[in-house]
């Protein structure tokens, strides 16, 4: 088990991740703020879903989710259709234009990471992916569709551990 000083340093490092997230937010298109990017990402990863499920995955209130969905729908990036099981509910579906926007978000995010981590080895990037995935798992991140196998902590094959998440 790690020592108290290591946990304190980890807390400081995690606090500093805000700068990384802000930098990633700066590359989003003006008409696709972070909340919209998160909606697109989750629909892209999980497929069609009810608004209540999206709110759960976003970990925000239904009113906040509704605003994000309205913004994305106004741009034609998703469709809302009646739920056959409950006509009061709506099923959210990513449109072709929404998939194009999501692909652009992935491209921008991947390029930013490639630029910022250009002096990192493939092994170091893979290790970071693995350890961040493990950290998310330890906190029970409900957005993750994969649960990481507790493989060797320095495994180099991390292709199954990656997720496409611009937001």
N, C-alpha and C positions, 0 to 999 in steps of 0.2 A: 504494500500500500504506500502511496506517495506521502510525503511529509507535508505538514501544515504550510510551510513556506512555499512549496510547489503549488498548492491549491491557491494560495494568495496570488502568486505570480500568474497562474492560469486565469484567475478572475480578472486581473489587470489586462492580460492579453485579449481575453474575450471582450472586455469593454472597448478595447481599441479596434475591434472588428467593425465598429460603427463607421470608421473612416473608409473601410473597404466597401461596405454596403452603400455609403453615400456616393462613392466613386462609381459603383455599378448603377446607381440610380441616375447619375448624370448622363449615361449613355442611352437611356430610354428615349424613344421618340416623344416629342412634346404632346402628342395626342394619346399617349399610352403611359400614364403615370403608374407608379408601383402597384397600386391596388388593381388596376386593369391588367397589368402584366401578371399578377398573381392569379387572377381569375382565368386568364388564358392558359397559364402554365398548369393549373390544376385540372381544367377541362381537357387539356392535351394529354395529361398523364393518366387521369382516371376515367375519362370518357363522360358521356351524358350523365347528368345527375340533377337531383332536386336542389332548389335554392337552400333548403335547410342543411343538406349535406355539404354544400359549398361553404356555408357560414361556419359549419363545424371544422372543415379543413382549413379555412382561413383563420379560425380562432377569433372571430369578431362577431359582433351583434348582427342580427338579421337586417336592421336598418342600414348599417354600413355596407353589408353585402348587397342589398338592393341598390344602393347608389353606385357601387362598382359595376354591378350587372347592367344597370341602366346605361352607364357610360359606354360599356363594351357593346351593348345591343345597338345603341345609337350609331355606332360606327360600322354596323353590319358584321361584327366579328362573332356574334352568337345569336342563336334563335331561341325563343322561349315558346314551347308548345305545351298543350294540356297533357297532364299525366293521365294515361288511360286508367290507372288504378284509383286516381283521386282527382276529379275534374277541377277541384279548387287549387291544386298544386300545378306547378309548371316544371317541365323538364328543360334543362339548359343544354344546348348542343352547339358545339364549335362549328362555325361555317368554314367554307373554303377560304374566304378572306381572313377569318380568324386564324386559321392554320398558317396562312402566309405571314400574318403579323407575328405569330408565335415563332415561326422559323426565323424571321428577321431579329427577334429578340434573342434567340439562341445564337445567331450569327454574331450579333454585337457583343453579347456576353462572352462568348468563346474567344472572340478577338481580343477583348480587353484582358481576359485572363492570360491569353497567350503572350500579349505584350508585357504585362506586369510580371509574369513568371518566366520570362524568356531565359533567365540565367539559372533556372531550376532544372535539375535532371528529371528524366521521365520517372525514375524511381522516387524522387522526392515528391513530385506531383501525385503519383499513385499512393504514396504513403499518406499524404495529406488527405486525399479522398477517403482512404480507408479509415483514418482516425476521426475525421469529421463525421463520417457515417456512423461510426461507433459511438461518438459523443451524442449524436442525435438519437440513436437507439437507447442510450442510457437515460435520456430525458423523455422517452416515450413519444417522440414526434409522431403525431397522428397522420401527417402528410405523407410519410414514407410508405410506399407500397411494398418495399422489400425489407425484410429483416436480415441484417447482416449475419452471416455465419461467423462464429468466433474462430476464424482461421488464424493461422500464424500471424502475429502482429506485424511482421515485416514482409508479408506476401507481396509479390510484385505483379501478379495478375489481378488487376482490379476492374476489369472490363464489366463485370457484373455488378460492381458496386456503384457505378456512376449513375447519376440522375441528371436530367436536363432541366435545370431550374434557373431561369434568369432572375427571378424575383426572390 
